[in-house]
């Protein structure tokens, strides 16, 4: 569970008029997903199979791990990057994101052919 800054929570509760417990629950809901939410991610909603999405997530985390190790980053930094990657995937479709990136790289390759 993330460490929460109590003065920030209290000031947020005062500003919104919501109880502190509600603010904490809403904050945790941004980080903790149910199994149904994970199985119905934006990528799955875009038509990607659950197995394909999980494979791409695995490859993404593996890439983060390899790059982090090559850069001699602390493991906590690498793990945090992997968590942020998973959180990104819960908000954005891998299918549309990868399609845009692939098109961008294709166009760039066409600009620099020899």
Protein Blocks (a to p, Z undefined) as FASTA:
>chain_A
ZZddfklmmmmmmmnopafklmmmmmmmmmmccfklmmmcfklmnopafklmmmmmmmmm
mmmmmmmmmnopafklmmmmmmmmmmmmmmpcfklmmmmmmmmmmmmmmmmgZZ
